Amino acid sequence: MADMAVMDGIIIGAVGGAFAGVTVWLVQLAQTKIGERRDQRRVYEWLLNNTANEAGKQYRSTRAIASWNNLTLDRTRYICSVHEKIYLSTGTQEDMWSIYERGDRSIYEKRGLLST
């Protein structure tokens, strides 16, 4: 009888610990995703207000975006790279971002073999 109580205690402790571990992991994951979405929205809205679809006004630097949104340069690069509506410049100036899609992106997209 005493052996059964010890086993029950071990099982309850293991299940409770596993449940607590999964709960902590889910809370951290949710916090990370919420922060990422918040930063994506801030950067996208800032680019929307501070760029124009005109020559010379389409792109903004990572440094400018980071400065105005109070983000680090690395965080800004990450946020811009994972946002589906923010594009990296492929021109001569590096580290420039825009919300205006580049022209022809791929021969495969023209042929309908690849879609974005």
Secondary structure as the mmCIF struct_conf table of DSSP 4:
data_model
#
loop_
_struct_conf.conf_type_id
_struct_conf.id
_struct_conf.beg_label_comp_id
_struct_conf.beg_label_asym_id
_struct_conf.beg_label_seq_id
_struct_conf.end_label_comp_id
_struct_conf.end_label_asym_id
_struct_conf.end_label_seq_id
HELX_RH_AL_P HELX_RH_AL_P1 ALA A 2 ASN A 50
BEND BEND1 ASN A 53 GLU A 54
TURN_TY1_P TURN_TY1_P1 ALA A 55 LYS A 57
BEND BEND2 GLN A 58 GLN A 58
STRN STRN1 ARG A 60 SER A 61
HELX_RH_AL_P HELX_RH_AL_P2 THR A 62 ASN A 69
TURN_TY1_P TURN_TY1_P2 ASN A 70 ASN A 70
HELX_RH_AL_P HELX_RH_AL_P3 LEU A 73 VAL A 82
TURN_TY1_P TURN_TY1_P3 GLU A 84 LYS A 85
STRN STRN2 TYR A 87 LEU A 88
BEND BEND3 GLY A 91 ASP A 95
STRN STRN3 MET A 96 SER A 98
BEND BEND4 ILE A 99 TYR A 100
HELX_LH_PP_P HELX_LH_PP_P1 GLU A 101 ARG A 102
BEND BEND5 GLY A 103 GLY A 103
HELX_RH_AL_P HELX_RH_AL_P4 ILE A 107 LYS A 110
TURN_TY1_P TURN_TY1_P4 ARG A 111 GLY A 112
BEND BEND6 LEU A 113 LEU A 113
#
